[in-house]
Amino acid sequence: MISWLRTWPRAICLHDNDFQELQKAALMLRASYISASILALGLLRGGAATTNAAFCIQEREGISWLTKPNGERFFSLGVCVVNQGASPDQFTSTNPGYAAFQHYQNSNRWAEATLKRLKSWQFTTVGGWSDFAALEQCPGAAVAFIPVLAVGMTCGVPWRDMWDTNIIARMHQIARDQILPLRDDPRLLGYYSDNEMGWWNAALFKLTLEQAPTSGQRQRLMQLLRKTYHNTWSELLKDFEAEGAGSFEELDRGGMLYLRPGSTGIRTYRRFLNLMAERYYSLVREIICTYDPRGLVLGDRYQSFYYPEVARASASSVDASSSNLNAAWNDGTFPRFYLDTLHVLSGKPALVSEFYMAARQNRSGDKNDSSTFPCVKTQAERATGFRNTVQALLRTPFVVGADWFQYYDEPTYGRGDGEDYNFGLVDIHDQPYESLTAAARALDLVGLRNGPHAARPDASLGVPPAPRDPFAGFSIRLALKDWDRERGFVKPVSECPVADLYVCWNKQAIYLGLYAQDIVEADYYRNKILPEVDRAEWIVSLGQNNKAIHARLGPSAPPICDEPAARIVNLSGIYMNTRNIAAIELPARLFGKARFKAGDSIEFGSTFFTHCRADRVEWRGKFTLRD
C-alpha cells in the first residue's frame, strides 16, 4: 500500500459496486508493481515476463555465482537493517538514533531515496531486519530481497521439542505470515531461516533433558544414550555424572547428566547435536518450501562460529550456508579455515550474512564499547577494512555474497541491549560516511570476481621473517596482526580444520601462531568450572626426533607449557568463549642450532585439540627460512 493511502480514515463506507471497482484497481496496481520490478531486475525475455522465474546459484569455471532469472550473474553485496529506524513515538532526544521521519515526508520518499543511494553505492541486495513492506512499494529499484524469517528462534527452536506438533504449527504460521506478502515479488532472492542461534551444545543437551518425558526430542536423546552405551548404565557413567537418576529407567522419567572431566562424553554431545541439526534443517526447508518452493533457502546465519556437526547436517537442506563474519583483525582480515571448512562441511556455496567495522571517529557519538566487535580509529581505516574484507570474499570462489551490517549507526547511547556501534553507511542524521560509500562504489564486483586470482602463498614457499616483537599487543583484534599471515600460513594435513597455524622466524627463534575456534560452555559441568584436563591442548614436535612440547590453553587459567625454554602467550575466553589465540617462541637451541639464518631448513609438526578433544587439527612439514 502506498503511503498516502495510510492517511485514509479507518472506517470507509463502500457500496458493492464501489468495492468491486476498488478490488480491480488494487489488482491492477499490484500488477504494475510486479511488472516494474521485473523490468528493473531484467527478468524479461523476448518481451514476455517469466512469471515462474527465480534466482539460483550456478557454478561456472570453478566460481559460484548468484544468477538472476535472465541468466545474469552477480555477486550479492547487501545491507542489513535497511529500515526507517525510530518512529515518532519511539524517538527520544536523550538517546538519539536514526529516524527517517525527521528527514523524509513519508515512507515512500524514504524508500525511494534509500534504494537510490544503495544502487549508487553498488549494493545489490537488501538483507535481514529491513522494512520490506516499504521498500516493496518502489518497484523500479533493481535490488534483491533476503528477509530473516526467524521461523525457529521465535518458537524456541532448537531448544524446545522440534517434534511437538504445536511448535511445528507455530513455525508454519510464522513462515506463512512473512513469506506470502513477499513471495510474488520478483526481487525475492531467498530466505534466511533464522539468526545467530548459537547451537550451544551443552545448553541444548541440558534443556532437552529438562523437557517432559513425552517430548519427542528428549525421547530421541534417550534412544541415542541407550544405543551409545549399550543400555548399560555403568558405561554411561564413564562419560557422565548423573543427578536425580540411577538407571536408564529413572532417567527416562527425569534427571540430569553432566560431562565427566577427562572422559570422551563430548562425542555423545556432538552426536546429539548432529541429530538435532538434521531435524531442524529438514523441518525448516519443508516449511519454507510449503509457502515458496522457488526462493533459495540460505541457512540460519551462524554467529561467527559454528559446530562442524551442525554445518555438516545442513548439507541436504540448504542452497547455501550462511554465517556472520566477525573480522579477526582490525584490518578486516579473517582466518582461512573459517569459510573454507564451512564450505567443505556443507558442500554448498557460502553467503556472509553480516560483516562490519566501526570507527571511534564518527558523527553519531557512538562509543563502540559495549562488546568486542572490530573497531578502528578513523573512517579511512574503516573503509580500508571494508575493502579488504570484500576483496577477500570476491577472491573466494564459493562465496556468493556478503551483507554489510548495517544501513545506519546505532543510537548514541546504544540500542535496547546496549550495543552502541558506528556500523552505519549513514550516521544517525542520515548523512553518508563518504569514505566508506566511496570504497563500495569503487569496487568492480564482477571484474574482481572473475579474476584472474593468483594462488595464495603459504609457508611451503619459505618462512617469512618475524615482526620486531611477535608477542606485541597480544589482545583481541591485535594478536598476530603484524605477522605475515599470508606467507607464514602453514597448510593443515587434517580435513576440515577449525584453526589456522602461522610461522615466522628471527635469528634467535622460530615463532608459531595459532588462531582457533574453540567453543567452551560452562553448562557441560555440574560446578560450571572448566577442569584443567579438558582445556585445549597444543602439541608441537621439533626436528626428526619429534621432541614434543605440550601446552594447555583456554579460559579459566593461564597457559601452561612443559618446556622451560619455550615462551607462550594465550588469549582465550573471548567472543563468548569461542576463540583460542596463542603464540609460542621456540629458541634456536631447541632445533639444535645456535642461531638461524636465511636458507636454513626446519622441521616441525603441530597438533591442536579443542575443548575436551572434540576437534583435532594437525600440521607438519619441512620449511626453508626466507628473507
C-alpha positions in Angstrom: 0.0 0.0 0.0 1.5 3.4 -1.0 1.9 5.7 1.9 -0.8 8.3 1.1 -3.4 5.5 1.5 -2.3 5.2 5.1 -3.9 8.6 5.8 -7.3 7.4 4.9 -9.9 7.1 7.8 -10.1 3.7 9.4 -13.8 3.3 8.5 -15.0 3.8 4.9 -18.5 3.0 3.6 -18.5 1.4 0.2 -21.3 0.1 -1.9 -20.8 -3.4 -3.5 -20.0 -1.9 -6.9 -17.5 0.5 -5.4 -15.8 -2.3 -3.6 -15.5 -4.4 -6.8 -14.0 -1.4 -8.6 -11.6 -0.9 -5.8 -10.6 -4.5 -5.9 -9.9 -4.3 -9.6 -7.9 -1.1 -9.1 -5.8 -2.8 -6.4 -5.1 -5.8 -8.6 -4.0 -3.5 -11.4 -1.8 -1.5 -9.1 -0.2 -4.7 -7.7 0.3 -6.0 -11.3 2.0 -2.7 -12.3 4.4 -3.0 -9.3 5.3 -6.6 -10.2 5.8 -5.6 -13.9 8.1 -2.7 -12.9 10.1 -4.9 -10.6 10.5 -7.5 -13.4 11.8 -4.8 -15.7 14.1 -3.4 -13.1 15.8 -6.8 -12.5 15.9 -7.6 -16.2 13.6 -10.6 -15.8 12.0 -10.3 -19.3 13.0 -12.5 -22.2 11.6 -11.9 -25.6 9.1 -9.4 -24.3 7.4 -11.9 -22.0 7.5 -12.0 -18.3 9.0 -15.2 -16.8 6.4 -15.5 -14.0 7.9 -18.7 -12.7 11.4 -17.2 -12.8 13.6 -17.5 -9.7 17.1 -16.7 -8.6 19.5 -19.6 -8.5 23.1 -20.5 -7.7 25.3 -21.8 -10.6 29.0 -22.7 -10.8 30.9 -21.6 -13.9 34.6 -22.3 -14.4 35.0 -23.1 -10.7 33.3 -20.0 -9.4 29.9 -20.0 -7.7 27.5 -17.2 -8.8 24.1 -16.0 -7.8 22.2 -15.8 -11.1 19.1 -13.8 -12.0 16.3 -15.5 -13.9 17.5 -13.9 -17.1 20.9 -15.6 -16.6 22.9 -12.6 -15.5 25.5 -13.5 -12.9 26.2 -11.3 -9.9 27.9 -11.1 -6.5 25.4 -10.1 -3.9 26.7 -7.1 -1.9 23.9 -6.5 0.6 23.0 -4.3 3.5 21.2 -5.3 6.7 18.8 -3.2 8.7 17.5 -1.1 5.9 14.6 0.3 7.8 13.2 3.6 9.0 14.7 3.5 12.4 12.8 5.1 15.3 9.2 6.1 14.8 7.9 9.4 16.3 6.6 7.5 19.3 10.0 5.8 19.8 12.4 8.6 19.2 14.0 10.3 22.2 16.4 13.2 22.3 18.1 11.7 25.3 19.4 8.8 23.2 19.1 10.0 19.6 19.1 7.4 16.9 18.3 7.2 13.2 14.7 8.3 12.4 13.6 8.5 8.8 10.5 10.6 9.7 12.9 13.5 10.6 14.3 13.6 7.0 11.5 12.3 4.7 7.9 13.3 4.1 6.7 9.7 4.1 7.8 6.1 3.8 7.7 6.2 0.0 10.1 9.1 -0.2 12.5 7.4 2.3 12.3 4.1 0.4 13.0 5.7 -3.0 15.9 7.8 -1.7 17.4 4.8 0.2 17.2 2.4 -2.7 18.7 5.0 -5.0 21.6 5.5 -2.6 22.3 1.8 -2.3 22.3 1.3 -6.0 24.7 4.3 -6.5 27.0 2.7 -3.9 26.9 -0.6 -5.8 24.9 -2.6 -3.2 22.7 -5.2 -4.9 20.7 -6.6 -2.1 18.6 -5.7 1.0 19.3 -8.2 3.8 17.8 -9.0 7.2 15.9 -6.7 9.5 14.8 -4.4 6.7 11.5 -2.7 6.0 10.4 -4.8 3.1 6.8 -3.5 3.3 8.0 0.0 2.5 10.8 -1.0 0.1 8.4 -3.2 -1.9 6.5 -0.1 -2.9 9.4 1.1 -5.1 9.1 -1.3 -8.0 11.7 0.2 -10.2 14.6 -0.5 -7.8 16.9 -3.3 -9.1 17.7 -4.8 -5.7 17.2 -8.3 -4.4 15.5 -9.1 -1.1 16.6 -11.6 1.6 14.5 -11.5 4.7 15.2 -13.2 8.0 12.2 -15.4 8.9 13.2 -16.3 12.5 11.0 -19.3 11.9 12.7 -21.4 14.6 14.1 -19.0 17.2 10.7 -17.3 17.6 9.3 -20.7 18.7 12.3 -21.5 20.9 13.8 -24.0 18.4 16.1 -25.9 18.7 15.9 -25.5 22.5 12.3 -26.8 22.6 10.8 -30.0 21.2 11.1 -30.0 17.4 8.7 -32.9 17.2 5.9 -31.1 19.1 3.0 -30.5 16.6 2.0 -27.3 18.3 5.5 -25.9 17.9 5.6 -27.0 14.2 2.3 -25.4 13.6 3.6 -22.1 15.1 6.6 -22.3 12.8 4.4 -22.7 9.8 2.4 -19.7 10.9 5.5 -17.5 11.3 6.8 -18.6 7.9 3.4 -18.2 6.2 2.9 -14.7 7.6 6.2 -13.4 6.3 6.6 -15.3 3.1 3.2 -14.8 1.5 3.5 -10.9 1.3 6.9 -11.2 -0.4 7.0 -14.4 -2.4 5.5 -13.0 -5.6 7.9 -10.0 -5.7 10.4 -10.8 -8.5 13.1 -9.3 -6.3 12.7 -12.0 -3.6 16.0 -13.9 -3.8 15.6 -16.3 -0.8 15.3 -16.6 2.9 17.5 -16.8 6.0 15.6 -19.2 8.2 16.9 -17.8 11.5 19.7 -15.7 13.1 22.6 -16.4 15.4 21.0 -19.3 17.3 24.4 -20.4 18.6 23.5 -24.1 18.7 25.2 -24.2 22.1 25.8 -28.0 22.5 25.9 -28.2 26.3 22.8 -25.9 26.7 20.9 -27.9 24.1 21.7 -31.2 25.8 20.7 -29.8 29.2 17.5 -28.1 28.0 16.4 -31.3 26.2 16.9 -33.4 29.4 14.7 -30.8 31.2 11.8 -31.5 28.9 8.9 -33.7 29.8 9.3 -37.5 29.3 6.7 -37.2 26.5 8.9 -34.8 24.5 9.9 -36.3 21.1 13.3 -34.5 21.4 14.0 -35.9 24.8 13.0 -39.4 23.8 15.4 -39.3 20.9 18.2 -38.2 23.2 17.4 -41.2 25.4 17.4 -43.5 22.4 20.9 -42.2 21.5 22.2 -42.7 25.0 20.9 -46.2 25.3 22.4 -47.1 21.9 25.7 -45.4 22.5 26.2 -47.1 25.9 24.7 -50.4 25.0 21.9 -49.9 27.5 24.5 -50.3 30.3 24.3 -47.6 33.0 27.9 -48.2 34.2 29.2 -47.5 30.7 27.3 -44.2 30.6 28.8 -43.2 34.0 32.3 -43.4 32.5 31.3 -40.3 30.5 28.7 -38.6 32.6 27.9 -37.7 36.2 24.2 -38.4 36.9 22.0 -36.3 39.0 18.5 -37.4 40.0 18.7 -40.7 38.3 20.4 -44.1 39.0 19.4 -46.0 35.9 18.2 -45.6 32.3 14.6 -46.3 33.5 14.9 -43.5 36.1 16.5 -41.1 33.6 13.6 -41.8 31.2 11.3 -40.2 33.8 13.7 -37.3 34.7 17.1 -36.3 35.9 20.2 -34.6 34.5 23.6 -35.6 33.1 26.9 -33.6 33.3 30.1 -34.3 31.4 32.6 -36.2 33.5 36.0 -34.4 33.3 38.6 -36.3 31.3 36.1 -38.5 29.6 35.1 -39.0 26.0 31.5 -37.9 26.6 31.9 -34.9 24.3 31.5 -37.3 21.4 28.0 -38.1 22.6 27.1 -34.4 22.9 28.3 -33.9 19.3 26.3 -36.9 18.0 23.2 -35.5 19.7 23.9 -32.0 18.2 24.1 -33.5 14.7 20.8 -35.3 15.2 19.1 -32.1 16.3 20.6 -30.1 13.5 19.4 -32.6 10.9 15.9 -32.3 12.3 16.0 -28.5 12.3 17.3 -28.1 8.7 14.9 -30.7 7.1 11.9 -29.3 9.0 12.7 -25.7 8.1 13.2 -26.5 4.5 9.9 -28.3 4.3 8.2 -25.4 6.0 9.7 -22.7 3.8 9.1 -24.6 0.6 5.5 -25.2 1.5 4.9 -21.4 1.0 7.5 -20.7 -1.6 9.1 -23.5 -3.5 11.2 -21.1 -5.6 13.0 -19.0 -3.1 16.5 -20.1 -2.1 16.9 -21.5 1.4 20.0 -19.7 2.8 20.7 -21.2 6.2 20.4 -19.7 9.7 23.2 -17.1 9.8 25.8 -18.7 12.2 27.0 -16.3 14.9 30.6 -16.1 13.6 31.3 -19.6 14.9 29.8 -23.0 14.1 30.0 -26.6 15.3 31.2 -28.8 12.4 28.3 -31.2 13.1 25.8 -28.5 12.6 27.3 -27.3 9.3 27.5 -30.9 8.0 23.9 -31.6 8.9 22.7 -28.6 6.8 24.1 -30.1 3.6 20.9 -31.7 2.2 18.6 -28.9 3.2 20.1 -25.5 2.3 21.0 -24.0 -1.0 23.8 -22.0 0.6 25.4 -21.9 4.1 25.2 -18.5 5.8 27.4 -17.1 8.6 28.2 -13.8 10.1 31.9 -12.9 9.7 33.4 -11.2 12.7 36.7 -10.0 11.4 39.6 -11.4 13.5 41.8 -8.4 13.0 41.0 -4.7 12.7 42.2 -4.6 9.1 39.2 -6.6 8.0 41.1 -9.9 7.5 40.0 -13.3 8.9 41.4 -16.8 9.2 41.4 -19.0 6.2 39.9 -22.0 7.9 36.6 -20.3 8.8 34.9 -20.2 5.4 36.9 -22.9 3.8 35.9 -25.5 6.4 32.3 -24.3 6.3 32.2 -24.9 2.6 33.7 -28.4 2.8 31.4 -29.4 5.6 28.2 -28.2 4.0 29.2 -28.9 0.4 27.4 -25.7 -0.6 28.3 -22.1 -1.5 28.6 -19.7 1.3 26.9 -16.4 2.0 28.3 -14.0 4.6 25.1 -12.8 6.3 26.9 -10.0 8.3 30.2 -8.3 8.3 31.0 -4.9 9.9 33.6 -2.5 11.1 33.3 0.5 13.4 35.4 3.6 14.0 35.9 5.8 17.0 35.7 8.8 14.7 32.0 9.1 13.9 29.3 11.6 13.8 26.7 9.7 15.9 28.6 9.8 19.2 28.9 6.0 19.3 31.4 4.9 21.9 31.8 1.4 20.4 32.5 -0.1 23.8 29.6 -2.5 24.6 31.2 -5.5 23.0 34.3 -6.7 21.2 33.4 -6.0 17.5 36.2 -4.8 15.3 36.9 -1.1 15.8 39.5 1.3 14.3 40.4 4.9 14.9 39.3 6.7 11.7 36.7 6.4 8.9 39.5 6.0 6.4 40.7 2.9 8.3 37.1 1.7 8.4 36.8 2.0 4.7 40.1 0.1 4.2 38.8 -2.8 6.4 35.6 -2.9 4.4 37.6 -3.1 1.2 39.9 -5.8 2.5 37.0 -8.0 3.5 35.0 -7.6 0.3 38.0 -8.1 -1.9 39.0 -11.3 0.0 35.4 -12.6 -0.3 35.4 -11.8 -4.1 38.6 -13.9 -4.4 36.9 -16.8 -2.6 35.2 -18.8 -5.4 32.5 -20.4 -3.3 31.3 -17.2 -1.6 28.3 -15.8 -3.5 27.6 -12.7 -1.4 28.1 -10.6 1.7 25.7 -8.3 3.7 27.1 -5.3 5.4 25.8 -4.6 8.9 24.1 -2.1 8.8 22.5 0.8 7.0 22.6 3.4 9.8 24.6 3.9 13.0 23.3 2.6 16.3 21.9 5.2 18.8 24.3 7.4 20.6 24.0 5.6 23.9 23.2 2.2 22.5 20.1 0.3 21.3 17.9 -1.6 23.8 20.6 -4.2 24.5 23.3 -1.6 24.9 25.1 -2.2 21.6 26.5 1.2 20.6 28.5 0.9 17.4 29.3 3.0 14.4 28.2 0.3 12.0 26.3 2.5 9.5 26.7 3.5 5.9 25.0 6.7 7.2 25.0 8.3 10.6 22.0 8.9 12.8 21.5 12.2 11.0 21.1 10.4 7.6 24.4 11.6 6.3 26.6 9.1 4.4 30.1 8.2 5.5 31.8 9.2 2.3 35.0 7.3 2.6 33.0 4.0 3.2 30.5 4.5 0.5 33.2 5.6 -1.9 35.1 2.4 -1.2 31.9 0.4 -2.0 31.3 2.4 -5.2 34.9 1.9 -6.4 34.7 -1.9 -6.3 34.4 -3.7 -9.6 32.4 -6.7 -8.2 32.1 -8.7 -11.4 35.6 -7.9 -12.6 37.2 -8.8 -9.3 35.1 -11.9 -9.0 36.2 -13.1 -12.5 39.9 -12.7 -11.6 42.4 -13.9 -12.5 43.5 -14.7 -9.0 46.9 -15.9 -8.1 47.2 -18.8 -5.7 47.6 -17.7 -2.1 51.1 -18.0 -0.8 52.0 -20.2 2.2 55.0 -21.3 4.3 55.9 -24.1 1.8 57.4 -21.3 -0.3 59.5 -20.1 2.6 59.0 -18.9 6.1 58.8 -15.1 6.4 60.7 -13.0 9.0 59.0 -12.3 12.3 57.9 -8.8 13.2 60.1 -6.9 15.7 58.1 -8.1 18.6 55.9 -11.2 17.7 54.1 -11.0 21.0 53.3 -7.3 20.9 49.8 -6.2 21.6 48.5 -9.7 22.3 44.9 -8.7 22.7 41.7 -9.1 20.8 41.9 -7.9 17.2 45.6 -7.2 17.5 47.2 -10.6 18.4 49.2 -11.9 15.4 48.0 -8.9 13.3 51.6 -7.8 12.4 52.6 -11.3 11.4 52.9 -12.1 7.7 49.9 -14.4 7.9 49.9 -15.0 4.1 53.4 -16.2 3.5 53.5 -17.7 7.0 50.4 -19.8 6.7 51.0 -23.5 7.3 48.8 -25.8 5.4 47.0 -28.3 7.6 47.1 -32.0 6.8 43.7 -32.5 8.6 40.4 -32.3 6.7 38.0 -29.6 7.9 40.4 -27.7 10.2 39.0 -25.4 12.9 42.3 -23.5 13.3 45.0 -21.7 11.3 48.7 -22.0 12.1 51.3 -19.4 11.2 55.1 -19.5 11.3 57.8 -16.8 11.3 61.5 -16.5 12.4 64.3 -14.3 13.5 68.0 -15.1 14.4 67.1 -16.3 17.9 63.9 -18.3 17.5 61.0 -19.8 15.5 57.6 -18.5 16.3 54.3 -20.3 15.8 51.0 -18.6 16.0 47.6 -20.3 16.4 44.1 -18.9 15.7 41.4 -21.5 16.6 37.7 -21.9 17.0 37.4 -23.4 20.5 33.9 -23.5 21.8 33.7 -23.8 25.6 30.5 -23.9 27.7 30.1 -24.0 31.5 26.9 -26.0 31.2 28.9 -29.1 30.5 29.9 -29.3 34.1 28.0 -29.7 37.4 30.1 -27.0 39.1 30.2 -24.8 35.9 34.0 -24.8 36.1 36.3 -25.9 33.2 38.7 -28.5 34.5 42.3 -28.4 33.5 42.2 -31.9 31.9 39.5 -30.7 29.4 41.2 -27.5 28.4 42.5 -27.2 24.8 45.9 -28.9 24.2 48.6 -27.7 21.8 51.4 -30.1 21.0 54.5 -29.1 19.0 57.0 -31.7 17.8 60.5 -30.5 16.7 63.0 -32.0 14.3 63.4 -35.5 13.2 63.4 -36.9 16.7 59.9 -35.4 17.2 60.7 -33.8 20.6 57.2 -33.0 21.8 56.3 -29.8 23.7 52.8 -29.8 25.4 50.8 -26.8 26.3 47.4 -26.3 27.9 45.4 -23.3 26.6 41.9 -21.9 27.2 39.8 -20.0 29.6 39.9 -20.3 33.4 43.7 -20.4 33.8 47.0 -19.1 32.3 48.7 -21.1 29.6 50.9 -24.0 30.8 53.9 -25.3 28.9 56.1 -28.2 29.8 59.2 -26.8 28.0 61.0 -24.3 30.2 62.9 -22.8 27.2 59.7 -22.1 25.3 57.7 -18.9 25.9 54.0 -18.9 25.3 51.1 -16.4 25.4 47.4 -17.1 25.1 44.2 -15.2 24.6 41.1 -17.2 25.2 37.7 -16.9 26.8 36.8 -14.2 24.3 33.8 -13.7 21.9 31.5 -15.9 24.0 34.3 -18.4 24.7 34.6 -19.4 21.1 38.2 -18.3 20.2 41.6 -19.5 21.3 44.6 -17.5 20.1 48.2 -18.4 21.1 51.8 -17.9 20.1 54.9 -19.8 21.2 58.6 -18.8 20.9 60.9 -21.8 20.2 64.6 -20.8 20.7 67.1 -22.0 18.1 68.8 -24.4 20.6 65.6 -26.5 20.6 66.3 -27.2 16.9 70.0 -27.9 17.7 71.2 -24.6 16.4 73.0 -21.6 17.9 71.1 -19.2 15.7 69.1 -19.1 12.5 69.9 -17.5 9.1 68.1 -17.3 5.8 68.3 -20.6 3.9 68.2 -22.8 7.0 65.7 -25.6 7.0 63.5 -26.5 9.9 61.1 -29.4 10.5 58.2 -29.4 12.9 54.7 -30.9 13.5 51.9 -29.4 15.4 48.6 -30.8 16.7 45.8 -28.8 18.3 42.9 -30.4 20.3 39.9 -28.2 21.1 38.0 -28.3 24.4 37.6 -32.0 25.5 39.4 -33.1 22.4 36.2 -32.6 20.4 38.2 -31.4 17.3 41.7 -32.1 16.1 43.8 -30.2 13.7 47.3 -31.3 12.6 50.2 -29.7 10.6 53.6 -31.0 9.8 56.4 -30.4 7.3 59.9 -29.1 6.4 60.3 -25.4 5.7 63.0 -23.1 4.5 63.7 -19.7 6.2 63.5 -16.8 3.8 64.2 -13.0 4.0 
